[in-house]
Amino acid sequence: MTRFQIRALASLIILAAATPALGQNKVYRSADAVAGKTMRLGIYANVTKECTAGPLPEIKVVTHPKHGALAVKAGKVKPGTLARCPKLEVPVQGVFYQSNPRFTGADEIAYEVKHTDGRVQSLSVKINVGAGGKPAAKPDAVDL
């Protein structure tokens, strides 16, 4: 191999290492929370085309909150929630945030969801924590 070929190969290896993995998806969002109250950030499931529950995705916390707690809980979505599979009760994993009771201000978390097909979704959530009031209403579709 010539020096030029070695340099070209080294550049290609560095470029390949620097690019995100195929199927990786990055999501940035914000959420409003009430101090001391638990809020759901997301639910994750796996349903096949044949309307059967598949293995759950893996959830990995990347950045823990500085002013609260992040929890991953297992549960089920009630039948009728998923339109294409109305009789299916789907196992899910929910990601929940709760700030310290007296904290108000900004907090931030990050987590990854690795789906069974190899896709990885990286989520970064900036959370604005306010005092008092009621948290935003969520549909009653998830039992956790």
N, CA, C and O atoms as a GROMACS GRO file, in nm:
protein
  576
    1MET      N    1   0.083  -0.118   0.000
    1MET     CA    2   0.000   0.000   0.000
    1MET      C    3   0.088   0.125   0.000
    1MET      O    4   0.190   0.131   0.069
    2THR      N    5   0.047   0.221  -0.078
    2THR     CA    6   0.120   0.348  -0.083
    2THR      C    7   0.078   0.435   0.035
    2THR      O    8  -0.022   0.407   0.101
    3ARG      N    9   0.156   0.541   0.060
    3ARG     CA   10   0.122   0.634   0.168
    3ARG      C   11  -0.014   0.698   0.143
    3ARG      O   12  -0.092   0.717   0.237
    4PHE      N   13  -0.043   0.729   0.018
    4PHE     CA   14  -0.171   0.790  -0.015
    4PHE      C   15  -0.285   0.695   0.019
    4PHE      O   16  -0.385   0.737   0.077
    5GLN      N   17  -0.271   0.568  -0.017
    5GLN     CA   18  -0.376   0.471   0.012
    5GLN      C   19  -0.396   0.452   0.162
    5GLN      O   20  -0.509   0.438   0.208
    6ILE      N   21  -0.286   0.453   0.240
    6ILE     CA   22  -0.295   0.438   0.385
    6ILE      C   23  -0.366   0.558   0.445
    6ILE      O   24  -0.452   0.542   0.532
    7ARG      N   25  -0.332   0.680   0.399
    7ARG     CA   26  -0.398   0.801   0.450
    7ARG      C   27  -0.546   0.802   0.414
    7ARG      O   28  -0.630   0.838   0.496
    8ALA      N   29  -0.579   0.762   0.292
    8ALA     CA   30  -0.719   0.758   0.249
    8ALA      C   31  -0.798   0.658   0.333
    8ALA      O   32  -0.910   0.686   0.374
    9LEU      N   33  -0.738   0.541   0.359
    9LEU     CA   34  -0.803   0.440   0.440
    9LEU      C   35  -0.822   0.489   0.584
    9LEU      O   36  -0.928   0.469   0.643
   10ALA      N   37  -0.719   0.554   0.640
   10ALA     CA   38  -0.729   0.608   0.776
   10ALA      C   39  -0.837   0.715   0.784
   10ALA      O   40  -0.911   0.720   0.882
   11SER      N   41  -0.847   0.800   0.683
   11SER     CA   42  -0.951   0.904   0.681
   11SER      C   43  -1.089   0.842   0.674
   11SER      O   44  -1.181   0.889   0.741
   12LEU      N   45  -1.104   0.738   0.595
   12LEU     CA   46  -1.232   0.670   0.582
   12LEU      C   47  -1.273   0.604   0.714
   12LEU      O   48  -1.390   0.609   0.751
   13ILE      N   49  -1.177   0.544   0.785
   13ILE     CA   50  -1.206   0.481   0.914
   13ILE      C   51  -1.249   0.586   1.015
   13ILE      O   52  -1.345   0.565   1.089
   14ILE      N   53  -1.179   0.700   1.019
   14ILE     CA   54  -1.214   0.807   1.112
   14ILE      C   55  -1.352   0.862   1.079
   14ILE      O   56  -1.431   0.887   1.170
   15LEU      N   57  -1.382   0.880   0.951
   15LEU     CA   58  -1.513   0.931   0.910
   15LEU      C   59  -1.624   0.833   0.949
   15LEU      O   60  -1.730   0.875   0.997
   16ALA      N   61  -1.600   0.705   0.930
   16ALA     CA   62  -1.701   0.605   0.965
   16ALA      C   63  -1.725   0.602   1.115
   16ALA      O   64  -1.838   0.584   1.159
   17ALA      N   65  -1.620   0.620   1.194
   17ALA     CA   66  -1.635   0.618   1.339
   17ALA      C   67  -1.707   0.743   1.390
   17ALA      O   68  -1.772   0.739   1.494
   18ALA      N   69  -1.695   0.853   1.317
   18ALA     CA   70  -1.754   0.978   1.362
   18ALA      C   71  -1.901   0.993   1.324
   18ALA      O   72  -1.970   1.076   1.383
   19THR      N   73  -1.950   0.914   1.228
   19THR     CA   74  -2.090   0.927   1.188
   19THR      C   75  -2.179   0.842   1.277
   19THR      O   76  -2.136   0.737   1.325
   20PRO      N   77  -2.303   0.887   1.302
   20PRO     CA   78  -2.393   0.810   1.388
   20PRO      C   79  -2.428   0.674   1.325
   20PRO      O   80  -2.426   0.659   1.203
   21ALA      N   81  -2.458   0.579   1.410
   21ALA     CA   82  -2.494   0.445   1.363
   21ALA      C   83  -2.621   0.451   1.279
   21ALA      O   84  -2.709   0.534   1.302
   22LEU      N   85  -2.628   0.362   1.184
   22LEU     CA   86  -2.747   0.353   1.098
   22LEU      C   87  -2.868   0.325   1.186
   22LEU      O   88  -2.865   0.236   1.271
   23GLY      N   89  -2.973   0.400   1.166
   23GLY     CA   90  -3.094   0.379   1.243
   23GLY      C   91  -3.097   0.456   1.373
   23GLY      O   92  -3.191   0.440   1.452
   24GLN      N   93  -2.996   0.539   1.399
   24GLN     CA   94  -2.998   0.618   1.522
   24GLN      C   95  -3.077   0.746   1.499
   24GLN      O   96  -3.060   0.813   1.397
   25ASN      N   97  -3.162   0.778   1.594
   25ASN     CA   98  -3.252   0.892   1.582
   25ASN      C   99  -3.236   0.976   1.709
   25ASN      O  100  -3.242   0.923   1.820
   26LYS      N  101  -3.217   1.107   1.693
   26LYS     CA  102  -3.203   1.196   1.809
   26LYS      C  103  -3.325   1.285   1.819
   26LYS      O  104  -3.367   1.346   1.720
   27VAL      N  105  -3.383   1.293   1.939
   27VAL     CA  106  -3.501   1.374   1.963
   27VAL      C  107  -3.471   1.469   2.079
   27VAL      O  108  -3.422   1.428   2.184
   28TYR      N  109  -3.502   1.597   2.056
   28TYR     CA  110  -3.486   1.699   2.159
   28TYR      C  111  -3.624   1.758   2.185
   28TYR      O  112  -3.693   1.797   2.091
   29ARG      N  113  -3.664   1.764   2.312
   29ARG     CA  114  -3.795   1.820   2.343
   29ARG      C  115  -3.792   1.885   2.480
   29ARG      O  116  -3.695   1.874   2.555
   30SER      N  117  -3.900   1.952   2.512
   30SER     CA  118  -3.913   2.013   2.644
   30SER      C  119  -4.045   1.967   2.705
   30SER      O  120  -4.136   1.924   2.634
   31ALA      N  121  -4.054   1.979   2.836
   31ALA     CA  122  -4.175   1.939   2.908
   31ALA      C  123  -4.192   2.030   3.029
   31ALA      O  124  -4.094   2.080   3.084
   32ASP      N  125  -4.317   2.049   3.070
   32ASP     CA  126  -4.347   2.127   3.190
   32ASP      C  127  -4.391   2.031   3.299
   32ASP      O  128  -4.472   1.942   3.275
   33ALA      N  129  -4.337   2.051   3.418
   33ALA     CA  130  -4.368   1.964   3.532
   33ALA      C  131  -4.407   2.050   3.652
   33ALA      O  132  -4.376   2.170   3.657
   34VAL      N  133  -4.474   1.988   3.747
   34VAL     CA  134  -4.510   2.052   3.873
   34VAL      C  135  -4.418   1.995   3.981
   34VAL      O  136  -4.398   1.874   3.988
   35ALA      N  137  -4.362   2.081   4.064
   35ALA     CA  138  -4.269   2.039   4.169
   35ALA      C  139  -4.327   1.926   4.252
   35ALA      O  140  -4.439   1.936   4.303
   36GLY      N  141  -4.250   1.818   4.266
   36GLY     CA  142  -4.290   1.705   4.350
   36GLY      C  143  -4.389   1.609   4.288
   36GLY      O  144  -4.418   1.506   4.349
   37LYS      N  145  -4.443   1.638   4.170
   37LYS     CA  146  -4.543   1.551   4.106
   37LYS      C  147  -4.476   1.467   3.997
   37LYS      O  148  -4.387   1.514   3.927
   38THR      N  149  -4.522   1.343   3.985
   38THR     CA  150  -4.468   1.253   3.883
   38THR      C  151  -4.533   1.283   3.748
   38THR      O  152  -4.654   1.304   3.740
   39MET      N  153  -4.452   1.286   3.644
   39MET     CA  154  -4.504   1.305   3.508
   39MET      C  155  -4.445   1.200   3.415
   39MET      O  156  -4.328   1.163   3.428
   40ARG      N  157  -4.526   1.154   3.321
   40ARG     CA  158  -4.482   1.055   3.223
   40ARG      C  159  -4.416   1.128   3.106
   40ARG      O  160  -4.472   1.221   3.050
   41LEU      N  161  -4.296   1.083   3.072
   41LEU     CA  162  -4.224   1.140   2.958
   41LEU      C  163  -4.245   1.058   2.830
   41LEU      O  164  -4.237   1.112   2.720
   42GLY      N  165  -4.273   0.929   2.844
   42GLY     CA  166  -4.295   0.846   2.726
   42GLY      C  167  -4.330   0.704   2.764
   42GLY      O  168  -4.299   0.658   2.874
   43ILE      N  169  -4.396   0.634   2.670
   43ILE     CA  170  -4.420   0.491   2.686
   43ILE      C  171  -4.369   0.421   2.561
   43ILE      O  172  -4.377   0.475   2.450
   44TYR      N  173  -4.316   0.300   2.579
   44TYR     CA  174  -4.252   0.229   2.470
   44TYR      C  175  -4.296   0.083   2.471
   44TYR      O  176  -4.301   0.019   2.575
   45ALA      N  177  -4.329   0.034   2.352
   45ALA     CA  178  -4.379  -0.103   2.337
   45ALA      C  179  -4.328  -0.161   2.206
   45ALA      O  180  -4.256  -0.095   2.132
   46ASN      N  181  -4.366  -0.285   2.181
   46ASN     CA  182  -4.332  -0.352   2.056
   46ASN      C  183  -4.448  -0.442   2.017
   46ASN      O  184  -4.476  -0.542   2.083
   47VAL      N  185  -4.516  -0.406   1.908
   47VAL     CA  186  -4.629  -0.485   1.859
   47VAL      C  187  -4.599  -0.526   1.715
   47VAL      O  188  -4.565  -0.442   1.632
   48THR      N  189  -4.612  -0.655   1.687
   48THR     CA  190  -4.585  -0.706   1.553
   48THR      C  191  -4.700  -0.677   1.457
   48THR      O  192  -4.808  -0.633   1.499
   49LYS      N  193  -4.677  -0.700   1.330
   49LYS     CA  194  -4.783  -0.682   1.229
   49LYS      C  195  -4.899  -0.777   1.252
   49LYS      O  196  -5.012  -0.749   1.211
   50GLU      N  197  -4.872  -0.889   1.317
   50GLU     CA  198  -4.976  -0.989   1.345
   50GLU      C  199  -5.051  -0.960   1.474
   50GLU      O  200  -5.129  -1.043   1.521
   51CYS      N  201  -5.030  -0.842   1.532
   51CYS     CA  202  -5.095  -0.800   1.656
   51CYS      C  203  -5.060  -0.888   1.775
   51CYS      O  204  -5.146  -0.927   1.854
   52THR      N  205  -4.933  -0.920   1.787
   52THR     CA  206  -4.883  -0.987   1.906
   52THR      C  207  -4.778  -0.898   1.970
   52THR      O  208  -4.708  -0.823   1.902
   53ALA      N  209  -4.767  -0.909   2.101
   53ALA     CA  210  -4.667  -0.830   2.173
   53ALA      C  211  -4.530  -0.893   2.154
   53ALA      O  212  -4.512  -1.013   2.173
   54GLY      N  213  -4.434  -0.809   2.116
   54GLY     CA  214  -4.297  -0.855   2.100
   54GLY      C  215  -4.214  -0.816   2.220
   54GLY      O  216  -4.266  -0.758   2.316
   55PRO      N  217  -4.084  -0.847   2.217
   55PRO     CA  218  -3.997  -0.809   2.328
   55PRO      C  219  -3.994  -0.657   2.345
   55PRO      O  220  -3.996  -0.583   2.246
   56LEU      N  221  -3.988  -0.612   2.468
   56LEU     CA  222  -3.985  -0.469   2.495
   56LEU      C  223  -3.850  -0.410   2.458
   56LEU      O  224  -3.747  -0.478   2.467
   57PRO      N  225  -3.849  -0.284   2.415
   57PRO     CA  226  -3.722  -0.218   2.388
   57PRO      C  227  -3.643  -0.198   2.517
   57PRO      O  228  -3.700  -0.194   2.627
   58GLU      N  229  -3.512  -0.184   2.503
   58GLU     CA  230  -3.426  -0.156   2.618
   58GLU      C  231  -3.420  -0.006   2.640
   58GLU      O  232  -3.404   0.070   2.544
   59ILE      N  233  -3.433   0.037   2.764
   59ILE     CA  234  -3.425   0.180   2.796
   59ILE      C  235  -3.305   0.201   2.887
   59ILE      O  236  -3.291   0.137   2.991
   60LYS      N  237  -3.218   0.292   2.844
   60LYS     CA  238  -3.095   0.320   2.918
   60LYS      C  239  -3.090   0.469   2.953
   60LYS      O  240  -3.097   0.554   2.864
   61VAL      N  241  -3.079   0.500   3.081
   61VAL     CA  242  -3.068   0.640   3.124
   61VAL      C  243  -2.925   0.685   3.098
   61VAL      O  244  -2.829   0.623   3.143
   62VAL      N  245  -2.912   0.795   3.023
   62VAL     CA  246  -2.781   0.849   2.988
   62VAL      C  247  -2.744   0.963   3.083
   62VAL      O  248  -2.631   0.969   3.131
   63THR      N  249  -2.838   1.053   3.109
   63THR     CA  250  -2.816   1.165   3.200
   63THR      C  251  -2.927   1.168   3.304
   63THR      O  252  -3.044   1.187   3.270
   64HIS      N  253  -2.890   1.148   3.429
   64HIS     CA  254  -2.987   1.152   3.539
   64HIS      C  255  -3.023   1.298   3.570
   64HIS      O  256  -2.940   1.386   3.550
   65PRO      N  257  -3.144   1.323   3.619
   65PRO     CA  258  -3.180   1.460   3.655
   65PRO      C  259  -3.098   1.508   3.776
   65PRO      O  260  -3.062   1.428   3.862
   66LYS      N  261  -3.069   1.636   3.780
   66LYS     CA  262  -2.994   1.694   3.893
   66LYS      C  263  -3.086   1.730   4.008
   66LYS      O  264  -3.042   1.741   4.122
   67HIS      N  265  -3.214   1.750   3.978
   67HIS     CA  266  -3.306   1.801   4.080
   67HIS      C  267  -3.429   1.711   4.097
   67HIS      O  268  -3.537   1.760   4.129
   68GLY      N  269  -3.412   1.581   4.078
   68GLY     CA  270  -3.525   1.491   4.092
   68GLY      C  271  -3.485   1.348   4.062
   68GLY      O  272  -3.369   1.311   4.077
   69ALA      N  273  -3.582   1.270   4.020
   69ALA     CA  274  -3.560   1.128   3.993
   69ALA      C  275  -3.625   1.088   3.861
   69ALA      O  276  -3.727   1.144   3.821
   70LEU      N  277  -3.564   0.992   3.795
   70LEU     CA  278  -3.616   0.936   3.671
   70LEU      C  279  -3.640   0.788   3.696
   70LEU      O  280  -3.553   0.720   3.751
   71ALA      N  281  -3.756   0.736   3.658
   71ALA     CA  282  -3.789   0.596   3.680
   71ALA      C  283  -3.839   0.533   3.551
   71ALA      O  284  -3.908   0.598   3.471
   72VAL      N  285  -3.804   0.407   3.531
   72VAL     CA  286  -3.856   0.328   3.420
   72VAL      C  287  -3.943   0.219   3.484
   72VAL      O  288  -3.895   0.139   3.564
   73LYS      N  289  -4.072   0.218   3.447
   73LYS     CA  290  -4.167   0.125   3.507
   73LYS      C  291  -4.232   0.040   3.399
   73LYS      O  292  -4.258   0.087   3.288
   74ALA      N  293  -4.258  -0.086   3.433
   74ALA     CA  294  -4.328  -0.176   3.342
   74ALA      C  295  -4.477  -0.170   3.369
   74ALA      O  296  -4.520  -0.150   3.483
   75GLY      N  297  -4.556  -0.185   3.264
   75GLY     CA  298  -4.701  -0.184   3.277
   75GLY      C  299  -4.766  -0.238   3.152
   75GLY      O  300  -4.700  -0.304   3.071
   76LYS      N  301  -4.895  -0.211   3.136
   76LYS     CA  302  -4.970  -0.258   3.019
   76LYS      C  303  -5.063  -0.149   2.971
   76LYS      O  304  -5.117  -0.072   3.050
   77VAL      N  305  -5.083  -0.144   2.840
   77VAL     CA  306  -5.181  -0.054   2.779
   77VAL      C  307  -5.310  -0.134   2.765
   77VAL      O  308  -5.308  -0.248   2.718
   78LYS      N  309  -5.420  -0.074   2.804
   78LYS     CA  310  -5.549  -0.143   2.802
   78LYS      C  311  -5.591  -0.179   2.658
   78LYS      O  312  -5.557  -0.107   2.564
   79PRO      N  313  -5.665  -0.290   2.641
   79PRO     CA  314  -5.717  -0.323   2.508
   79PRO      C  315  -5.802  -0.208   2.454
   79PRO      O  316  -5.873  -0.141   2.529
   80GLY      N  317  -5.792  -0.186   2.323
   80GLY     CA  318  -5.868  -0.080   2.259
   80GLY      C  319  -5.786   0.047   2.239
   80GLY      O  320  -5.828   0.137   2.166
   81THR      N  321  -5.670   0.056   2.303
   81THR     CA  322  -5.586   0.175   2.290
   81THR      C  323  -5.517   0.180   2.155
   81THR      O  324  -5.501   0.287   2.096
   82LEU      N  325  -5.475   0.065   2.106
   82LEU     CA  326  -5.407   0.056   1.977
   82LEU      C  327  -5.511   0.022   1.870
   82LEU      O  328  -5.565  -0.089   1.868
   83ALA      N  329  -5.539   0.118   1.782
   83ALA     CA  330  -5.648   0.104   1.684
   83ALA      C  331  -5.634  -0.019   1.595
   83ALA      O  332  -5.734  -0.086   1.567
   84ARG      N  333  -5.514  -0.050   1.550
   84ARG     CA  334  -5.499  -0.163   1.456
   84ARG      C  335  -5.505  -0.298   1.525
   84ARG      O  336  -5.519  -0.401   1.458
   85CYS      N  337  -5.495  -0.300   1.657
   85CYS     CA  338  -5.505  -0.424   1.734
   85CYS      C  339  -5.596  -0.399   1.856
   85CYS      O  340  -5.548  -0.396   1.969
   86PRO      N  341  -5.726  -0.382   1.833
   86PRO     CA  342  -5.816  -0.336   1.940
   86PRO      C  343  -5.832  -0.432   2.058
   86PRO      O  344  -5.873  -0.388   2.166
   87LYS      N  345  -5.801  -0.559   2.041
   87LYS     CA  346  -5.820  -0.654   2.151
   87LYS      C  347  -5.691  -0.682   2.228
   87LYS      O  348  -5.691  -0.759   2.324
   88LEU      N  349  -5.582  -0.622   2.185
   88LEU     CA  350  -5.451  -0.652   2.243
   88LEU      C  351  -5.420  -0.565   2.365
   88LEU      O  352  -5.428  -0.442   2.359
   89GLU      N  353  -5.385  -0.630   2.475
   89GLU     CA  354  -5.332  -0.561   2.592
   89GLU      C  355  -5.180  -0.563   2.576
   89GLU      O  356  -5.119  -0.670   2.579
   90VAL      N  357  -5.120  -0.446   2.559
   90VAL     CA  358  -4.979  -0.437   2.521
   90VAL      C  359  -4.890  -0.410   2.642
   90VAL      O  360  -4.912  -0.313   2.715
   91PRO      N  361  -4.789  -0.496   2.664
   91PRO     CA  362  -4.691  -0.464   2.768
   91PRO      C  363  -4.609  -0.343   2.724
   91PRO      O  364  -4.572  -0.332   2.607
   92VAL      N  365  -4.581  -0.252   2.816
   92VAL     CA  366  -4.506  -0.130   2.785
   92VAL      C  367  -4.407  -0.101   2.896
   92VAL      O  368  -4.413  -0.157   3.006
   93GLN      N  369  -4.315  -0.012   2.864
   93GLN     CA  370  -4.227   0.048   2.963
   93GLN      C  371  -4.252   0.198   2.960
   93GLN      O  372  -4.256   0.258   2.852
   94GLY      N  373  -4.270   0.257   3.075
   94GLY     CA  374  -4.291   0.401   3.084
   94GLY      C  375  -4.171   0.468   3.148
   94GLY      O  376  -4.108   0.413   3.238
   95VAL      N  377  -4.140   0.589   3.101
   95VAL     CA  378  -4.034   0.669   3.159
   95VAL      C  379  -4.100   0.785   3.233
   95VAL      O  380  -4.178   0.860   3.174
   96PHE      N  381  -4.069   0.800   3.362
   96PHE     CA  382  -4.134   0.898   3.447
   96PHE      C  383  -4.030   0.986   3.516
   96PHE      O  384  -3.922   0.941   3.553
   97TYR      N  385  -4.066   1.115   3.532
   97TYR     CA  386  -3.980   1.212   3.601
   97TYR      C  387  -4.056   1.270   3.720
   97TYR      O  388  -4.176   1.294   3.712
   98GLN      N  389  -3.985   1.292   3.830
   98GLN     CA  390  -4.041   1.362   3.945
   98GLN      C  391  -3.932   1.450   4.004
   98GLN      O  392  -3.824   1.402   4.038
   99SER      N  393  -3.962   1.580   4.015
   99SER     CA  394  -3.864   1.673   4.073
   99SER      C  395  -3.866   1.662   4.224
   99SER      O  396  -3.958   1.605   4.283
  100ASN      N  397  -3.763   1.717   4.287
  100ASN     CA  398  -3.762   1.730   4.432
  100ASN      C  399  -3.880   1.819   4.470
  100ASN      O  400  -3.914   1.910   4.394
  101PRO      N  401  -3.945   1.796   4.585
  101PRO     CA  402  -4.068   1.867   4.620
  101PRO      C  403  -4.059   2.020   4.621
  101PRO      O  404  -4.156   2.087   4.585
  102ARG      N  405  -3.948   2.075   4.661
  102ARG     CA  406  -3.936   2.220   4.673
  102ARG      C  407  -3.858   2.284   4.559
  102ARG      O  408  -3.827   2.403   4.563
  103PHE      N  409  -3.825   2.206   4.459
  103PHE     CA  410  -3.745   2.260   4.348
  103PHE      C  411  -3.834   2.325   4.243
  103PHE      O  412  -3.938   2.271   4.206
  104THR      N  413  -3.794   2.442   4.196
  104THR     CA  414  -3.852   2.504   4.077
  104THR      C  415  -3.737   2.552   3.991
  104THR      O  416  -3.635   2.599   4.043
  105GLY      N  417  -3.753   2.541   3.861
  105GLY     CA  418  -3.647   2.582   3.769
  105GLY      C  419  -3.632   2.480   3.658
  105GLY      O  420  -3.725   2.407   3.626
  106ALA      N  421  -3.513   2.476   3.601
  106ALA     CA  422  -3.487   2.388   3.487
  106ALA      C  423  -3.411   2.263   3.530
  106ALA      O  424  -3.321   2.269   3.613
  107ASP      N  425  -3.448   2.151   3.472
  107ASP     CA  426  -3.379   2.024   3.491
  107ASP      C  427  -3.366   1.961   3.353
  107ASP      O  428  -3.434   2.004   3.259
  108GLU      N  429  -3.282   1.862   3.339
  108GLU     CA  430  -3.263   1.800   3.209
  108GLU      C  431  -3.229   1.653   3.227
  108GLU      O  432  -3.157   1.615   3.320
  109ILE      N  433  -3.283   1.571   3.138
  109ILE     CA  434  -3.254   1.428   3.141
  109ILE      C  435  -3.226   1.382   2.998
  109ILE      O  436  -3.261   1.449   2.902
  110ALA      N  437  -3.162   1.266   2.988
  110ALA     CA  438  -3.141   1.205   2.857
  110ALA      C  439  -3.148   1.053   2.874
  110ALA      O  440  -3.099   0.998   2.972
  111TYR      N  441  -3.210   0.988   2.777
  111TYR     CA  442  -3.216   0.842   2.778
  111TYR      C  443  -3.220   0.790   2.636
  111TYR      O  444  -3.251   0.863   2.541
  112GLU      N  445  -3.189   0.662   2.622
  112GLU     CA  446  -3.191   0.596   2.492
  112GLU      C  447  -3.289   0.480   2.494
  112GLU      O  448  -3.305   0.411   2.594
  113VAL      N  449  -3.354   0.461   2.381
  113VAL     CA  450  -3.445   0.349   2.363
  113VAL      C  451  -3.389   0.265   2.249
  113VAL      O  452  -3.383   0.310   2.135
  114LYS      N  453  -3.349   0.142   2.282
  114LYS     CA  454  -3.296   0.051   2.179
  114LYS      C  455  -3.407  -0.048   2.143
  114LYS      O  456  -3.446  -0.133   2.223
  115HIS      N  457  -3.457  -0.033   2.020
  115HIS     CA  458  -3.566  -0.118   1.972
  115HIS      C  459  -3.512  -0.254   1.929
  115HIS      O  460  -3.392  -0.268   1.903
  116THR      N  461  -3.598  -0.353   1.923
  116THR     CA  462  -3.556  -0.489   1.892
  116THR      C  463  -3.502  -0.505   1.750
  116THR      O  464  -3.430  -0.601   1.722
  117ASP      N  465  -3.535  -0.411   1.661
  117ASP     CA  466  -3.482  -0.418   1.524
  117ASP      C  467  -3.346  -0.349   1.512
  117ASP      O  468  -3.292  -0.338   1.402
  118GLY      N  469  -3.291  -0.303   1.625
  118GLY     CA  470  -3.159  -0.242   1.624
  118GLY      C  471  -3.159  -0.089   1.622
  118GLY      O  472  -3.056  -0.026   1.647
  119ARG      N  473  -3.274  -0.029   1.592
  119ARG     CA  474  -3.280   0.118   1.593
  119ARG      C  475  -3.258   0.169   1.735
  119ARG      O  476  -3.304   0.110   1.832
  120VAL      N  477  -3.187   0.282   1.744
  120VAL     CA  478  -3.165   0.346   1.873
  120VAL      C  479  -3.218   0.487   1.865
  120VAL      O  480  -3.183   0.563   1.775
  121GLN      N  481  -3.304   0.522   1.959
  121GLN     CA  482  -3.360   0.657   1.967
  121GLN      C  483  -3.302   0.723   2.091
  121GLN      O  484  -3.321   0.676   2.203
  122SER      N  485  -3.230   0.834   2.070
  122SER     CA  486  -3.173   0.911   2.181
  122SER      C  487  -3.263   1.029   2.210
  122SER      O  488  -3.293   1.109   2.120
  123LEU      N  489  -3.308   1.041   2.334
  123LEU     CA  490  -3.398   1.150   2.372
  123LEU      C  491  -3.332   1.238   2.476
  123LEU      O  492  -3.273   1.190   2.573
  124SER      N  493  -3.341   1.368   2.455
  124SER     CA  494  -3.294   1.468   2.550
  124SER      C  495  -3.412   1.557   2.582
  124SER      O  496  -3.472   1.616   2.492
  125VAL      N  497  -3.447   1.567   2.711
  125VAL     CA  498  -3.565   1.642   2.751
  125VAL      C  499  -3.525   1.751   2.851
  125VAL      O  500  -3.467   1.723   2.955
  126LYS      N  501  -3.558   1.875   2.817
  126LYS     CA  502  -3.542   1.986   2.910
  126LYS      C  503  -3.675   2.003   2.981
  126LYS      O  504  -3.779   2.018   2.918
  127ILE      N  505  -3.670   2.001   3.115
  127ILE     CA  506  -3.791   2.003   3.195
  127ILE      C  507  -3.797   2.134   3.274
  127ILE      O  508  -3.705   2.168   3.347
  128ASN      N  509  -3.908   2.206   3.256
  128ASN     CA  510  -3.932   2.329   3.330
  128ASN      C  511  -4.024   2.295   3.447
  128ASN      O  512  -4.140   2.257   3.427
  129VAL      N  513  -3.972   2.308   3.568
  129VAL     CA  514  -4.047   2.270   3.687
  129VAL      C  515  -4.104   2.396   3.752
  129VAL      O  516  -4.030   2.488   3.787
  130GLY      N  517  -4.236   2.398   3.768
  130GLY     CA  518  -4.306   2.510   3.831
  130GLY      C  519  -4.365   2.468   3.964
  130GLY      O  520  -4.376   2.349   3.993
  131ALA      N  521  -4.403   2.565   4.044
  131ALA     CA  522  -4.462   2.537   4.175
  131ALA      C  523  -4.613   2.525   4.164
  131ALA      O  524  -4.676   2.594   4.084
  132GLY      N  525  -4.672   2.434   4.245
  132GLY     CA  526  -4.817   2.422   4.257
  132GLY      C  527  -4.890   2.388   4.129
  132GLY      O  528  -4.830   2.364   4.025
  133GLY      N  529  -5.023   2.387   4.140
  133GLY     CA  530  -5.107   2.356   4.024
  133GLY      C  531  -5.116   2.207   4.000
  133GLY      O  532  -5.058   2.127   4.072
  134LYS      N  533  -5.189   2.173   3.896
  134LYS     CA  534  -5.205   2.034   3.859
  134LYS      C  535  -5.121   2.005   3.736
  134LYS      O  536  -5.110   2.090   3.647
  135PRO      N  537  -5.062   1.884   3.728
  135PRO     CA  538  -4.989   1.849   3.606
  135PRO      C  539  -5.085   1.833   3.490
  135PRO      O  540  -5.205   1.811   3.508
  136ALA      N  541  -5.031   1.845   3.371
  136ALA     CA  542  -5.113   1.831   3.249
  136ALA      C  543  -5.180   1.694   3.250
  136ALA      O  544  -5.117   1.594   3.286
  137ALA      N  545  -5.305   1.688   3.210
  137ALA     CA  546  -5.381   1.563   3.206
  137ALA      C  547  -5.328   1.473   3.096
  137ALA      O  548  -5.298   1.518   2.986
  138LYS      N  549  -5.316   1.344   3.127
  138LYS     CA  550  -5.275   1.243   3.030
  138LYS      C  551  -5.390   1.146   3.015
  138LYS      O  552  -5.466   1.125   3.109
  139PRO      N  553  -5.403   1.086   2.897
  139PRO     CA  554  -5.510   0.987   2.879
  139PRO      C  555  -5.496   0.873   2.980
  139PRO      O  556  -5.384   0.839   3.020
  140ASP      N  557  -5.605   0.814   3.019
  140ASP     CA  558  -5.607   0.705   3.116
  140ASP      C  559  -5.579   0.570   3.052
  140ASP      O  560  -5.635   0.470   3.096
  141ALA      N  561  -5.496   0.565   2.950
  141ALA     CA  562  -5.477   0.443   2.874
  141ALA      C  563  -5.369   0.352   2.931
  141ALA      O  564  -5.356   0.238   2.886
  142VAL      N  565  -5.292   0.398   3.027
  142VAL     CA  566  -5.179   0.319   3.074
  142VAL      C  567  -5.194   0.289   3.221
  142VAL      O  568  -5.215   0.379   3.302
  143ASP      N  569  -5.183   0.162   3.256
  143ASP     CA  570  -5.182   0.120   3.396
  143ASP      C  571  -5.038   0.091   3.434
  143ASP      O  572  -4.981  -0.008   3.388
  144LEU      N  573  -4.980   0.174   3.516
  144LEU     CA  574  -4.843   0.148   3.564
  144LEU      C  575  -4.836   0.162   3.712
  144LEU      O  576  -4.729   0.145   3.771
   0.00000   0.00000   0.00000
